[in-house]
Amino acid sequence: MTLTYKIGNIFDIPLGWDIVHCVTADFSCGAGIAKELNERCNLKEKFEAQHFSTDIVGSCVKIDNVFNLLTKQNRYSKVSYEDLTNCLYHMADMILGAHYNIAMPKIGCGRDGLSWDIVVDIIKEVFENMDVDFVVYVLSEEDIPDERIEETDDEIANTSPYLISQEEAIENAERWAVSHNALILEKDDVLFDEEDDFMLFIDSSIFDPGKESIGTEIYIYILGETDVGSYEIVNVTKDGTYCKYLGDARK
């Protein structure tokens, strides 16, 4: 897999290339590249003609030479890293074993509000060792990020928050959590009891694994933290789930 950047119009791609972009599951195509693609390729009409369900957020639909990542239900919904990652894995399954040249914008960013630094790392992980060449089309040189040193999972895991900024440590943890399907929670979603060996309680309205999950190890990322916790489920009640902290999952 390669990923490079080009200043220009994404619609000037060479013949035989494909495009990947984000679109709502209802194919509203009301703004941005989705709107122009719809005007050029009649995406919404073709989508409806094929009788796709609209309840498929997290999947990829290919129409002509366009990979449509269904990252949210409608224009009022919020895009998550998890849904974008699921879309990309679905797309990877679709192109497995073949060579593709694919143009893209900075998917999930801009109006959708995701961080390109995190998104590009997800792309690299999903399509690692696949025969696909991505070209990211941008408007100016300022939109091209500085080359970043590639980090393996082990390097990210062993990065000390004391050697990098707090912001970078949080970004590393969130990126790792997303790529490893960790349960991502707000701080208000859990209760901690540090005196009881870092026991964590997750309300049943947030997480209900069922009693068969007792003894299972799970990864949990609390937004804004610098580690991704590895937890063992030790008890499940009608009120919620108790988990014992085992350490940072990346170590």
URUR-V926252 format. One record per residue. N is the residue number from 1. OMEGA is omega in radians with two decimals (* if undefined). Layout:
N&OMEGA / N&OMEGA
This chain:
1&3.00 / 2&3.08 / 3&3.13 / 4&-3.11 / 5&3.11 / 6&3.07 / 7&-3.13 / 8&-3.11 / 9&-3.10 / 10&-3.12 / 11&3.08 / 12&-3.11 / 13&3.12 / 14&3.08 / 15&3.13 / 16&3.10 / 17&3.06 / 18&3.09 / 19&3.00 / 20&3.13 / 21&3.11 / 22&-3.14 / 23&3.09 / 24&-3.11 / 25&3.07 / 26&3.09 / 27&3.12 / 28&3.05 / 29&-3.01 / 30&-3.08 / 31&3.02 / 32&-3.10 / 33&3.12 / 34&3.14 / 35&-3.11 / 36&3.08 / 37&3.12 / 38&3.14 / 39&-3.12 / 40&-2.95 / 41&-3.11 / 42&-3.06 / 43&-3.08 / 44&-3.13 / 45&3.14 / 46&3.10 / 47&-3.13 / 48&3.13 / 49&-3.14 / 50&3.03 / 51&3.04 / 52&3.01 / 53&3.07 / 54&-3.10 / 55&-3.04 / 56&3.05 / 57&-3.10 / 58&3.13 / 59&-3.12 / 60&3.10 / 61&3.10 / 62&3.06 / 63&-3.04 / 64&-3.13 / 65&-3.08 / 66&2.99 / 67&-3.10 / 68&3.13 / 69&-3.09 / 70&-2.97 / 71&3.10 / 72&-3.02 / 73&-3.12 / 74&-3.03 / 75&3.13 / 76&-3.12 / 77&3.13 / 78&3.10 / 79&3.08 / 80&3.07 / 81&-3.13 / 82&-3.13 / 83&3.10 / 84&3.12 / 85&3.11 / 86&3.08 / 87&-3.09 / 88&3.08 / 89&3.09 / 90&3.10 / 91&3.13 / 92&3.09 / 93&-3.09 / 94&-3.05 / 95&-3.09 / 96&3.07 / 97&-3.13 / 98&3.09 / 99&3.12 / 100&2.90 / 101&-3.00 / 102&3.06 / 103&3.14 / 104&2.86 / 105&3.01 / 106&-3.00 / 107&3.10 / 108&-3.12 / 109&-3.12 / 110&-3.11 / 111&-3.08 / 112&2.93 / 113&3.11 / 114&3.13 / 115&-3.14 / 116&3.11 / 117&3.11 / 118&-3.11 / 119&-3.09 / 120&3.08 / 121&3.08 / 122&3.12 / 123&-3.11 / 124&-3.14 / 125&-3.10 / 126&-3.03 / 127&3.12 / 128&3.11 / 129&3.07 / 130&-3.07 / 131&-3.11 / 132&3.11 / 133&3.12 / 134&2.96 / 135&3.14 / 136&-3.13 / 137&-3.14 / 138&-3.06 / 139&-3.09 / 140&-3.14 / 141&3.13 / 142&-3.13 / 143&3.13 / 144&-3.10 / 145&3.02 / 146&3.11 / 147&-3.11 / 148&3.10 / 149&3.13 / 150&3.12 / 151&3.03 / 152&3.11 / 153&-3.11 / 154&3.13 / 155&3.08 / 156&-3.11 / 157&-3.05 / 158&3.10 / 159&-3.13 / 160&3.09 / 161&3.13 / 162&3.13 / 163&3.11 / 164&-3.12 / 165&3.08 / 166&-3.14 / 167&3.13 / 168&3.13 / 169&3.10 / 170&3.14 / 171&3.11 / 172&-3.11 / 173&-3.13 / 174&3.13 / 175&3.13 / 176&-3.13 / 177&-3.13 / 178&-3.07 / 179&3.14 / 180&3.04 / 181&3.07 / 182&3.03 / 183&-3.07 / 184&-3.02 / 185&2.97 / 186&3.12 / 187&-3.13 / 188&-3.12 / 189&-3.02 / 190&3.03 / 191&3.14 / 192&3.00 / 193&-3.03 / 194&3.13 / 195&-3.12 / 196&3.07 / 197&3.09 / 198&3.07 / 199&-3.13 / 200&3.13 / 201&3.11 / 202&-3.11 / 203&-3.10 / 204&3.11 / 205&3.13 / 206&-3.01 / 207&-3.14 / 208&-3.05 / 209&-3.06 / 210&-3.05 / 211&3.14 / 212&-3.11 / 213&3.13 / 214&-3.10 / 215&-3.13 / 216&3.05 / 217&3.12 / 218&3.06 / 219&3.13 / 220&3.06 / 221&3.08 / 222&-3.07 / 223&3.13 / 224&3.13 / 225&-3.12 / 226&3.05 / 227&3.04 / 228&-3.03 / 229&2.94 / 230&-3.06 / 231&3.00 / 232&3.09 / 233&-3.06 / 234&3.13 / 235&3.10 / 236&3.11 / 237&3.12 / 238&-3.12 / 239&-3.12 / 240&-3.02 / 241&3.09 / 242&-3.10 / 243&3.11 / 244&-3.12 / 245&-3.14 / 246&-3.10 / 247&3.09 / 248&-3.08 / 249&-3.07 / 250&-3.08 / 251&*
